């Protein structure tokens, strides 16, 4: 672990984010990683279940940055870049590792990692604590995932231990948090864009109210997704799931 960062391992817990929240409520002030061998109630975005077979990395970092809650928008992208660097360090080809808006990482076009960030703010508007949850498919991947999934074992042909993956991820994220300029999202936006999945191509976009196809353009200054509709107009997306179009899925199958 990086200097000053602790870690607690649980052979089984409900959710590493939930356990981290309990530490926050108890007054824990030092940054700590909560790591689980298995989770009985792993969670993804929008309350989705995160399948948690033993051998994958399930971990959450609890820390207390002294920043305004409004600055938190850059954090999913910082974390995605830290995961990307970790996967490359572990042997994945850089060109194969892409960041998928808003908070997934793909390996050779298949999902290998998801990120769930939760936070609590004080009445002043400054953050009380932040929890970054991450799940990386090291040995297993679900066969029935909404977005086709893969694992590092399937890609590299050799197993990666939870300890090695966590150590590298903790160092990568620590470096990025230390260098984070909370007043300037532009460097993060530019770096994330360089390795983003699907930019310049049409993708299916599922919001809470509709599903449509549009060309992915990039990020706006707040981390929203900019897309171009078929009539050429531009639109900002703040919450959605992104998928390959039906034609692209047929081509890949």
TORKOL-4160 file (C-alpha; in steps of 0.2 Angstrom, whole numbers, padded with zeros to 4 digits, m for minus):
253
<pt num="1" X="0000" Y="0000" Z="0000"/>
<pt num="2" X="0006" Y="0018" Z="m0003"/>
<pt num="3" X="0012" Y="0027" Z="0013"/>
<pt num="4" X="m0002" Y="0032" Z="0025"/>
<pt num="5" X="m0015" Y="0021" Z="0016"/>
<pt num="6" X="m0022" Y="0006" Z="0026"/>
<pt num="7" X="m0031" Y="m0010" Z="0020"/>
<pt num="8" X="m0043" Y="m0022" Z="0028"/>
<pt num="9" X="m0047" Y="m0039" Z="0020"/>
<pt num="10" X="m0064" Y="m0048" Z="0022"/>
<pt num="11" X="m0065" Y="m0066" Z="0016"/>
<pt num="12" X="m0084" Y="m0062" Z="0014"/>
<pt num="13" X="m0094" Y="m0046" Z="0016"/>
<pt num="14" X="m0110" Y="m0039" Z="0009"/>
<pt num="15" X="m0102" Y="m0025" Z="m0001"/>
<pt num="16" X="m0085" Y="m0017" Z="0000"/>
<pt num="17" X="m0094" Y="0000" Z="m0002"/>
<pt num="18" X="m0106" Y="m0004" Z="0012"/>
<pt num="19" X="m0092" Y="m0009" Z="0024"/>
<pt num="20" X="m0082" Y="0007" Z="0019"/>
<pt num="21" X="m0097" Y="0017" Z="0023"/>
<pt num="22" X="m0098" Y="0010" Z="0040"/>
<pt num="23" X="m0079" Y="0014" Z="0043"/>
<pt num="24" X="m0084" Y="0032" Z="0038"/>
<pt num="25" X="m0098" Y="0033" Z="0050"/>
<pt num="26" X="m0087" Y="0027" Z="0064"/>
<pt num="27" X="m0075" Y="0041" Z="0061"/>
<pt num="28" X="m0061" Y="0033" Z="0052"/>
<pt num="29" X="m0050" Y="0047" Z="0045"/>
<pt num="30" X="m0036" Y="0038" Z="0037"/>
<pt num="31" X="m0037" Y="0032" Z="0019"/>
<pt num="32" X="m0041" Y="0014" Z="0019"/>
<pt num="33" X="m0045" Y="0000" Z="0006"/>
<pt num="34" X="m0059" Y="m0012" Z="0010"/>
<pt num="35" X="m0055" Y="m0028" Z="0000"/>
<pt num="36" X="m0067" Y="m0044" Z="m0001"/>
<pt num="37" X="m0064" Y="m0061" Z="m0006"/>
<pt num="38" X="m0082" Y="m0062" Z="m0011"/>
<pt num="39" X="m0097" Y="m0051" Z="m0009"/>
<pt num="40" X="m0115" Y="m0057" Z="m0005"/>
<pt num="41" X="m0122" Y="m0040" Z="m0011"/>
<pt num="42" X="m0110" Y="m0032" Z="m0023"/>
<pt num="43" X="m0118" Y="m0017" Z="m0032"/>
<pt num="44" X="m0115" Y="m0008" Z="m0048"/>
<pt num="45" X="m0123" Y="0008" Z="m0055"/>
<pt num="46" X="m0141" Y="0011" Z="m0053"/>
<pt num="47" X="m0142" Y="m0003" Z="m0040"/>
<pt num="48" X="m0138" Y="m0017" Z="m0052"/>
<pt num="49" X="m0131" Y="m0033" Z="m0044"/>
<pt num="50" X="m0112" Y="m0035" Z="m0046"/>
<pt num="51" X="m0108" Y="m0054" Z="m0048"/>
<pt num="52" X="m0094" Y="m0058" Z="m0035"/>
<pt num="53" X="m0085" Y="m0074" Z="m0038"/>
<pt num="54" X="m0070" Y="m0078" Z="m0028"/>
<pt num="55" X="m0053" Y="m0073" Z="m0037"/>
<pt num="56" X="m0058" Y="m0056" Z="m0044"/>
<pt num="57" X="m0054" Y="m0040" Z="m0036"/>
<pt num="58" X="m0068" Y="m0032" Z="m0026"/>
<pt num="59" X="m0061" Y="m0016" Z="m0017"/>
<pt num="60" X="m0067" Y="0001" Z="m0011"/>
<pt num="61" X="m0056" Y="0016" Z="m0006"/>
<pt num="62" X="m0062" Y="0027" Z="0008"/>
<pt num="63" X="m0054" Y="0044" Z="0010"/>
<pt num="64" X="m0059" Y="0062" Z="0015"/>
<pt num="65" X="m0053" Y="0075" Z="0002"/>
<pt num="66" X="m0055" Y="0093" Z="0008"/>
<pt num="67" X="m0064" Y="0099" Z="m0008"/>
<pt num="68" X="m0081" Y="0105" Z="m0013"/>
<pt num="69" X="m0094" Y="0092" Z="m0018"/>
<pt num="70" X="m0095" Y="0100" Z="m0035"/>
<pt num="71" X="m0077" Y="0095" Z="m0039"/>
<pt num="72" X="m0081" Y="0077" Z="m0038"/>
<pt num="73" X="m0086" Y="0075" Z="m0057"/>
<pt num="74" X="m0068" Y="0072" Z="m0062"/>
<pt num="75" X="m0066" Y="0057" Z="m0050"/>
<pt num="76" X="m0074" Y="0043" Z="m0061"/>
<pt num="77" X="m0063" Y="0048" Z="m0075"/>
<pt num="78" X="m0047" Y="0048" Z="m0064"/>
<pt num="79" X="m0051" Y="0031" Z="m0057"/>
<pt num="80" X="m0055" Y="0024" Z="m0075"/>
<pt num="81" X="m0037" Y="0030" Z="m0080"/>
<pt num="82" X="m0029" Y="0023" Z="m0065"/>
<pt num="83" X="m0038" Y="0006" Z="m0068"/>
<pt num="84" X="m0032" Y="0007" Z="m0086"/>
<pt num="85" X="m0014" Y="0010" Z="m0081"/>
<pt num="86" X="m0015" Y="m0005" Z="m0069"/>
<pt num="87" X="m0022" Y="m0017" Z="m0082"/>
<pt num="88" X="m0008" Y="m0011" Z="m0094"/>
<pt num="89" X="0005" Y="m0014" Z="m0080"/>
<pt num="90" X="m0002" Y="m0031" Z="m0078"/>
<pt num="91" X="0001" Y="m0036" Z="m0096"/>
<pt num="92" X="m0014" Y="m0030" Z="m0106"/>
<pt num="93" X="m0010" Y="m0021" Z="m0122"/>
<pt num="94" X="m0013" Y="m0002" Z="m0121"/>
<pt num="95" X="m0023" Y="m0001" Z="m0137"/>
<pt num="96" X="m0035" Y="m0014" Z="m0131"/>
<pt num="97" X="m0039" Y="m0005" Z="m0115"/>
<pt num="98" X="m0053" Y="0008" Z="m0117"/>
<pt num="99" X="m0063" Y="0019" Z="m0106"/>
<pt num="100" X="m0082" Y="0018" Z="m0108"/>
<pt num="101" X="m0093" Y="0032" Z="m0103"/>
<pt num="102" X="m0097" Y="0034" Z="m0089"/>
<pt num="103" X="m0087" Y="0023" Z="m0078"/>
<pt num="104" X="m0082" Y="0006" Z="m0086"/>
<pt num="105" X="m0066" Y="m0001" Z="m0093"/>
<pt num="106" X="m0066" Y="m0012" Z="m0108"/>
<pt num="107" X="m0053" Y="m0025" Z="m0113"/>
<pt num="108" X="m0053" Y="m0029" Z="m0132"/>
<pt num="109" X="m0071" Y="m0023" Z="m0133"/>
<pt num="110" X="m0077" Y="m0032" Z="m0118"/>
<pt num="111" X="m0081" Y="m0026" Z="m0100"/>
<pt num="112" X="m0067" Y="m0030" Z="m0087"/>
<pt num="113" X="m0070" Y="m0017" Z="m0074"/>
<pt num="114" X="m0084" Y="m0006" Z="m0066"/>
<pt num="115" X="m0083" Y="0008" Z="m0054"/>
<pt num="116" X="m0096" Y="0014" Z="m0041"/>
<pt num="117" X="m0092" Y="0031" Z="m0032"/>
<pt num="118" X="m0102" Y="0036" Z="m0017"/>
<pt num="119" X="m0100" Y="0051" Z="m0006"/>
<pt num="120" X="m0107" Y="0061" Z="0008"/>
<pt num="121" X="m0107" Y="0080" Z="0010"/>
<pt num="122" X="m0107" Y="0092" Z="0024"/>
<pt num="123" X="m0120" Y="0106" Z="0026"/>
<pt num="124" X="m0106" Y="0118" Z="0020"/>
<pt num="125" X="m0106" Y="0109" Z="0003"/>
<pt num="126" X="m0088" Y="0102" Z="0006"/>
<pt num="127" X="m0086" Y="0083" Z="0005"/>
<pt num="128" X="m0086" Y="0073" Z="0021"/>
<pt num="129" X="m0080" Y="0057" Z="0013"/>
<pt num="130" X="m0079" Y="0048" Z="m0004"/>
<pt num="131" X="m0079" Y="0029" Z="m0007"/>
<pt num="132" X="m0073" Y="0023" Z="m0024"/>
<pt num="133" X="m0078" Y="0005" Z="m0027"/>
<pt num="134" X="m0070" Y="m0005" Z="m0041"/>
<pt num="135" X="m0073" Y="m0023" Z="m0047"/>
<pt num="136" X="m0060" Y="m0030" Z="m0059"/>
<pt num="137" X="m0062" Y="m0047" Z="m0067"/>
<pt num="138" X="m0046" Y="m0055" Z="m0064"/>
<pt num="139" X="m0051" Y="m0074" Z="m0066"/>
<pt num="140" X="m0070" Y="m0074" Z="m0070"/>
<pt num="141" X="m0082" Y="m0064" Z="m0080"/>
<pt num="142" X="m0101" Y="m0066" Z="m0080"/>
<pt num="143" X="m0108" Y="m0075" Z="m0095"/>
<pt num="144" X="m0125" Y="m0066" Z="m0094"/>
<pt num="145" X="m0119" Y="m0048" Z="m0092"/>
<pt num="146" X="m0129" Y="m0034" Z="m0100"/>
<pt num="147" X="m0113" Y="m0029" Z="m0109"/>
<pt num="148" X="m0101" Y="m0043" Z="m0115"/>
<pt num="149" X="m0088" Y="m0046" Z="m0102"/>
<pt num="150" X="m0071" Y="m0054" Z="m0101"/>
<pt num="151" X="m0057" Y="m0057" Z="m0088"/>
<pt num="152" X="m0038" Y="m0054" Z="m0087"/>
<pt num="153" X="m0036" Y="m0073" Z="m0087"/>
<pt num="154" X="m0045" Y="m0075" Z="m0103"/>
<pt num="155" X="m0035" Y="m0061" Z="m0111"/>
<pt num="156" X="m0017" Y="m0065" Z="m0104"/>
<pt num="157" X="m0019" Y="m0084" Z="m0102"/>
<pt num="158" X="m0012" Y="m0083" Z="m0084"/>
<pt num="159" X="m0019" Y="m0079" Z="m0067"/>
<pt num="160" X="m0017" Y="m0062" Z="m0059"/>
<pt num="161" X="m0018" Y="m0062" Z="m0040"/>
<pt num="162" X="m0029" Y="m0050" Z="m0030"/>
<pt num="163" X="m0014" Y="m0044" Z="m0020"/>
<pt num="164" X="m0004" Y="m0040" Z="m0036"/>
<pt num="165" X="m0019" Y="m0031" Z="m0044"/>
<pt num="166" X="m0024" Y="m0021" Z="m0028"/>
<pt num="167" X="m0006" Y="m0016" Z="m0025"/>
<pt num="168" X="m0004" Y="m0009" Z="m0042"/>
<pt num="169" X="m0021" Y="m0001" Z="m0042"/>
<pt num="170" X="m0018" Y="0007" Z="m0026"/>
<pt num="171" X="m0001" Y="0015" Z="m0031"/>
<pt num="172" X="m0009" Y="0021" Z="m0048"/>
<pt num="173" X="m0024" Y="0029" Z="m0040"/>
<pt num="174" X="m0013" Y="0037" Z="m0026"/>
<pt num="175" X="m0002" Y="0045" Z="m0039"/>
<pt num="176" X="m0017" Y="0052" Z="m0049"/>
<pt num="177" X="m0025" Y="0059" Z="m0033"/>
<pt num="178" X="m0009" Y="0067" Z="m0027"/>
<pt num="179" X="m0008" Y="0076" Z="m0044"/>
<pt num="180" X="m0026" Y="0080" Z="m0046"/>
<pt num="181" X="m0029" Y="0098" Z="m0049"/>
<pt num="182" X="m0047" Y="0100" Z="m0043"/>
<pt num="183" X="m0049" Y="0117" Z="m0052"/>
<pt num="184" X="m0044" Y="0110" Z="m0069"/>
<pt num="185" X="m0054" Y="0096" Z="m0077"/>
<pt num="186" X="m0046" Y="0099" Z="m0094"/>
<pt num="187" X="m0031" Y="0088" Z="m0093"/>
<pt num="188" X="m0041" Y="0073" Z="m0086"/>
<pt num="189" X="m0054" Y="0076" Z="m0100"/>
<pt num="190" X="m0041" Y="0076" Z="m0114"/>
<pt num="191" X="m0032" Y="0060" Z="m0107"/>
<pt num="192" X="m0048" Y="0051" Z="m0105"/>
<pt num="193" X="m0054" Y="0056" Z="m0122"/>
<pt num="194" X="m0038" Y="0049" Z="m0130"/>
<pt num="195" X="m0042" Y="0031" Z="m0124"/>
<pt num="196" X="m0061" Y="0032" Z="m0125"/>
<pt num="197" X="m0072" Y="0018" Z="m0133"/>
<pt num="198" X="m0083" Y="0022" Z="m0148"/>
<pt num="199" X="m0079" Y="0041" Z="m0151"/>
<pt num="200" X="m0083" Y="0046" Z="m0168"/>
<pt num="201" X="m0094" Y="0031" Z="m0170"/>
<pt num="202" X="m0113" Y="0028" Z="m0169"/>
<pt num="203" X="m0118" Y="0019" Z="m0153"/>
<pt num="204" X="m0135" Y="0015" Z="m0144"/>
<pt num="205" X="m0139" Y="0026" Z="m0130"/>
<pt num="206" X="m0151" Y="0020" Z="m0117"/>
<pt num="207" X="m0158" Y="0034" Z="m0105"/>
<pt num="208" X="m0171" Y="0032" Z="m0092"/>
<pt num="209" X="m0184" Y="0038" Z="m0104"/>
<pt num="210" X="m0178" Y="0033" Z="m0122"/>
<pt num="211" X="m0166" Y="0023" Z="m0133"/>
<pt num="212" X="m0158" Y="0030" Z="m0148"/>
<pt num="213" X="m0143" Y="0030" Z="m0159"/>
<pt num="214" X="m0130" Y="0044" Z="m0160"/>
<pt num="215" X="m0112" Y="0047" Z="m0164"/>
<pt num="216" X="m0101" Y="0049" Z="m0148"/>
<pt num="217" X="m0092" Y="0066" Z="m0149"/>
<pt num="218" X="m0083" Y="0067" Z="m0132"/>
<pt num="219" X="m0084" Y="0075" Z="m0115"/>
<pt num="220" X="m0091" Y="0092" Z="m0110"/>
<pt num="221" X="m0082" Y="0102" Z="m0097"/>
<pt num="222" X="m0092" Y="0094" Z="m0083"/>
<pt num="223" X="m0089" Y="0076" Z="m0089"/>
<pt num="224" X="m0106" Y="0074" Z="m0098"/>
<pt num="225" X="m0106" Y="0065" Z="m0114"/>
<pt num="226" X="m0108" Y="0075" Z="m0130"/>
<pt num="227" X="m0117" Y="0065" Z="m0145"/>
<pt num="228" X="m0122" Y="0070" Z="m0162"/>
<pt num="229" X="m0139" Y="0065" Z="m0168"/>
<pt num="230" X="m0142" Y="0059" Z="m0186"/>
<pt num="231" X="m0149" Y="0076" Z="m0191"/>
<pt num="232" X="m0132" Y="0084" Z="m0186"/>
<pt num="233" X="m0138" Y="0092" Z="m0169"/>
<pt num="234" X="m0128" Y="0090" Z="m0154"/>
<pt num="235" X="m0135" Y="0084" Z="m0137"/>
<pt num="236" X="m0128" Y="0082" Z="m0120"/>
<pt num="237" X="m0131" Y="0066" Z="m0110"/>
<pt num="238" X="m0129" Y="0066" Z="m0091"/>
<pt num="239" X="m0135" Y="0048" Z="m0087"/>
<pt num="240" X="m0136" Y="0033" Z="m0099"/>
<pt num="241" X="m0130" Y="0016" Z="m0103"/>
<pt num="242" X="m0120" Y="0015" Z="m0120"/>
<pt num="243" X="m0120" Y="m0001" Z="m0131"/>
<pt num="244" X="m0114" Y="m0006" Z="m0148"/>
<pt num="245" X="m0128" Y="m0004" Z="m0161"/>
<pt num="246" X="m0137" Y="m0019" Z="m0168"/>
<pt num="247" X="m0127" Y="m0019" Z="m0184"/>
<pt num="248" X="m0111" Y="m0018" Z="m0174"/>
<pt num="249" X="m0116" Y="m0032" Z="m0162"/>
<pt num="250" X="m0120" Y="m0043" Z="m0177"/>
<pt num="251" X="m0103" Y="m0039" Z="m0185"/>
<pt num="252" X="m0094" Y="m0044" Z="m0169"/>
<pt num="253" X="m0104" Y="m0060" Z="m0166"/>
